Amino acid sequence: MENVIIATVLSFVITYFAIPVLIRVAKLKHLYDEPDERKSHKSRIPTLGGLGFFAGFVLATLVCAPSQQTFPLQYLVAAFFVIFIVGMKDDITGLSPVKKLVGQLVAAFAIIYLGNLQIRNMYGMFGIETLPYHFSLLLTYFTFIVVINAFNLIDGIDGLAGSIGMLVSAVLGAYFLYVNEVTFAVMGFSLAAGLAAFLIFNITPAKIFMGDTGSLLVGLVNATLIVKFIEVAGNPIGKMPLQAVPAIAFAILIIPLFDTLRVFAIRMSRGRSPFTADRHHIHHYMLALGLSHRQATLVAVAFNVGFITLAFSLQNIGTTYLMGLIGTLALGFTAILFVLKKRQETPKPAVALAEEVEVAPAITKPKILRINTEGMLQDK
């Protein structure tokens, strides 16, 4: 417990004092996120925020993780540095999607293969229990890549990626603390504390963005925690075994995960690359309805909390049924947002517009009557 408390305080303090320095450095070096027609901010904002909570998170984890549990911490930290370099490179000079994907795969390899962390069981979902080794590896790599990019893609409005990342890591950290997985508890609370300090400067009006340096790190850490959660919580002889573990994991990550899978499906159905930028994310729908960045973030976090509570409450109904219920509810809520957005954007009929416009009284000029040469009156 002491390790977790020290890690939480240390990560928060380091991040809190690092962010103002990074803001000044970004302004001096002109490292800004430039606004365009796709982005929701209208002014140039520094983009080095991820560096601040990366420092707080890594230092707190290295200092406070139990010394006797070096495995697989050494490989996890190596992976975090890989993804940090990839994100920093993309923030400063830009990086192609292919090179970013390669960097993500390298980081995932360090955790999955060297750290021996993977999804080995589906716990009854669709009738599947233990997975074949190679399929297990493919599923784990797929999970890492999707979760990493999910947090990268929801980082579109002030506070959203940071708030959801803080919620997810805090929930998983609390579970690991309860089951005495101290290393992963330290990781969860260190990231949550670092993001809490970062959000002080990122909540509207944002003074700094996390950039890809931050969003990729948040995705990788939470992917690591969620895969470990599935392994530990699914163990029937563990300290706190859970039922329907894959469905609960999906609920914990519902906002970034469902939104990313849905957007990828929309883009590919239209013959476009899944990494093509557009405005089909859930937060774009909420902004179109007139919500502010802060309001949209609060709504997203509230829904995520609701799904987590629902999943833990209904875990006894089985993995397949719970997964179907969560997916159906998420699809339904998204459909409602989409319909409301379409109504908001639909132009009103001309008759309705005419009724709303106050018609100014017509100004008529007085007629001037003159007599022409034939003695007839005429208008002018």
N, C-alpha and C positions, 0 to 999 in steps of 0.2 A: 504493500500500500504506500509506503514511504517513497518508493521509486516512482510511482505514478504521480504522486503529489509534486515531488521535486521536478519531474519531467514537465508537468503541466505549467508550473510557475516559470521554469527556465525558458521553455519555448515561447511563452507569452511575452516575457520581458525582453528576450533577444529580438523577437520580431517587432515589438512595439517601438524599440529604440532604433532598429535598423531601417524601418520604413521611411521616416523623415529624411534620413541621410540619402536613401535611394531616390527619393523625389528630387532632391537637390542635384544629385549626380545626373539623373535623367534629363533634367532641364539644362544642365551645363553641356551635356553631350547631345542634346536634341534627340533623345530616344523617346519618341511619342507614338501613340496609336493615332494615326490620321483619320479623321472622320470621312465617310463617303455615304452614298445613297443607301447602302445596305445596313450601315451601323446606326445605332440609336443615339449615340452621343454626337454633339455638335461642335465640340472643341477638342484641341489636342490634349491627350492625357498621357502621362508617363506610364511605361509598361514594365517596370522592373520589380513589381510587387512580389512576384514569385520567388525572387532571390531572397527577400527578407524572411518569409516563413520557411523556405528551404533551409536556411542557416539555423533558425530556431529549432526546427523539427529534427534535423540530422544531429546537431550538437546535443540536444536533449535526449535523443534516442541512444546515442553512443555513450553518454555519461551515465544514464540511468538504467539501461538494460542490464539485467543480472550478468555478472562477469562469467558465471559458469555456463551460461547459455549463449555461447558465441555462435553456434550453428543454429539456424541458418542466417544469423544476423549479418555476417560478413558479406554474404552474397546479396542480401537484401540492400545493404548500403551501397554496394557496387552498382546494383541496378538503379538505385535512386540517383547516383552520380551520372550514370549513362543518360537517363531521361532528362536530368537537369541540363546536361551539355546540349542535348538535342533541342530542348525548349529555348535555351539561351541563344543558340545559333539561329533559330527561327525568328526570335524576337528582334535580334540585332541586324541580321543581314538577309533573313528569309531562307526557307528551306522547302524543297519540293515535297509533295505528298509521299512520293516513293521513298525518299530518304528518311522522312519522318517515320514512315511505317517500318523501315529497316531498323531504325534506332529503337522503336518500341518492341520489335521482335527480339533484339539483342537484350534489352532489359528484361523482357519476359523470360527469355532463355536462362538468364542468371538465376531467376527466382524459381522457375519450374524445374529445370533440369539439375542445376547445381544445388539449389535449395531444397529440392525434393518436395515441392509443394504443388499438388494438382488435384483436380476433381476426379475421384475414383468411383463414386457411387451416385446414382440418381434417386435413391431412397423411395422407390416405388412410383416415380412419375412415369406415366404411360406404361406401367408394368415393368419398368427397367430398374434393376438393382445395381449390381457390380458391373462396371464398364470394362470392355476390353482395353488393354494397355494403350494401344495406339490411338483408339478413339478417345480415350481419356485425355491423352496429350493434346489431340486436336481440339477437343472441347475446352480445355484449360487455356490454350493459346487464344482461341476465339474469344473466350470470356475476358482475358486480359486486354486484347486489342479493342473490343467493344467498350469496355468500361473506361479505358484510358481516353478513347475518343469521345465518349459520352460526356465526360466532364469538360473536355476541350470544346465541344459543340454548344453546351448550355452556357458557356461563359460569354453571353451576349448582352446582358444588362447588369447594372451595378448590383453587386452583392449576391447574385443568384448562385454562381458556382461555389463561392466561398461559404455561403450559408448551407447549401445542400451538402457540400463536402464536410463541413463541421458537424452537421447532424449525423451523417453516416458514420464518420470516424468516432464520434462520441458514443453512439449506440453500440458499435462493435467493440470499442475499447471497454465499455462498461461490462459487456458480456465476458470478454477475456479476463477482466479483473475478477469477476465473480468465479470463473472456473480456474483461476490461478495460472493463466497463461500470461505471465508478467511481461515478457518481451513484447508481445503483440498488444497488450494493454498499454504499455508505455508508448508504442507507436501510435495507437489510436488517440490517446489523450494529448500527445505531443502535437500531432497534426491539428486536432481540434483547437488547442490553445493557440497555436500559431495562426490559424485562420481567424480565430476570434480577435486577435490583435490586428490582423490585416484588415478585417471588416470595419474597424474603427475609421480607417482611411478610405475604404472602398464603398461604403454605403453612400447613397446619393446625398449631396453632390460628390462624386468620386474624385479623389485627389490622385489616385494611382490605380492601375489595373494589374492583375496578376500575370497577364500575358501567357504565352504557351509554356514558359518556364514553370509557372504555378499550376496551370490547369492540367498539364501532363503529369506533374508530380502528384497532384491530388488524385487523379485517376489511377495512377500506378499503385499508390499506397492503399487506396480503398479497394482496388482489385485484389491486392495481396491479402488484405484483411478479410474480404468476403470469401475468398477461396479457403483460407484457414478456418473461417467461421463454419463453412459447409462441412469441412473435415471434422472439426471438434464437436459441433452441435449435433451432428448426425451419429456420433458414437453412442450407442445405447448404454454403455457402462461408464460414460463420462459423468462429471459432477452435475451438469445441467443439460441433459439430452433434450432435444426438441424434435417434434414431428414435423413433417412437410418442410424440411430444411431448405430445399431449393426454392420453394415458393416464398418462404420468409426472406431469403436472400434477395429474391426478385423484388419483394415489397420494400425492402430497405433501400434499394437502388431505383425505385420505380420512376422517379421524375427524370433523371438523366438517361436511364436504360430504355424505358419505354419510348421516350421522346426521340432518342437516337435511332432505335429500330424502326419507328414509324416514319421518320424523315428519310432514312435510307431506303425504305420500301417505296416511298413516294417518288424519290429521285430515280431509282432504277426502273420503276414502272413507266417513267417518261423517257427512258433511254439515255439518262444522264449519269454521270459518275456520282456515287454516293457521297463523295467529298466535295461536290459542287456547292458553293454557298447560295443560300436563298433565305426567304423569310417565312418558312413553314414551321418553325419551332413553336412550342407552346407559349414561350414568353413573348414571341412576336404577336400571337393571337391576343394575349392579354393587353399588350401595349396598344393594339388596334382598337380595343374596347375602351380605351381612355384611361387605363390604369397607369399609375406612375411606376418607376422602376422599383421603388420600395414596396408599393402595394402588390405588384406582380410577384416579387420575391417572397413576401409574406404569405400570399395565397399558395405558391408552390411549396413552401416549407410546411404549411398547414396540411396540405393534401398528402405530402410525404409522411408526415407524422400520423395522419389518419390511416394510411395504408399499412404502416408498420404496426399500429395498434390492432387493426383488423386481422392482419396475418398472425400475430401472436395469439389473438383471442380465438381464431378459428382453425388453429393448426390440427385439431383432431379430425377434421373432415377429410383429410388425405391430401397428398401432394398434388395430384392431378386436378381434383376439384378446386382446391384453393388457388392453384395457378390459373385455372380457367376463370374463376371468380375475379381475381385481381386484374387479369387481362381484360375481361369484359367491362369492369368498372372503369378502368383507365381509358379504354376505347370510348366508352360512353361519355365520360367527362370531356375528353378531347373533342368528340363530335359536337357536344353542346357549345364548347368554345368556338369551334369552327363555324357553326351555324350563326351564332351571335355576331361573329366577326363579319360574315357575309352580309348579314342584315345591316350592320353598321356601314358597310361599304356600298350597299346598293343605293343608287341615286333615287331620290323621291320623284314621283310623277309630276309632270309639269303643272297639272291642275292643283295638286297639293302645294307645290311651291308658290303658285300664284295666290293661293289663299293665305299663305303665311306672309307674303310681302304686302305691306301697306301701300295701297295705291294712292299716289299723290293726286289731289284734285287738278283737273285739267284747267289750264290757263288759256282762256280764249281772248283773242284781240277784238276789240270793238270794230264793227264794220264801219267803213267810211263810205258814205253815199255821195256820188257825184253825178252830175248831169252831163251826158255827152252831147255832141253837137246835134244829135237827132232828138234830144229831149227825153231820152230813156234813162232811168235810174240803173246804175251798175254797181257791183260790189268791188271793193279793193281789199 
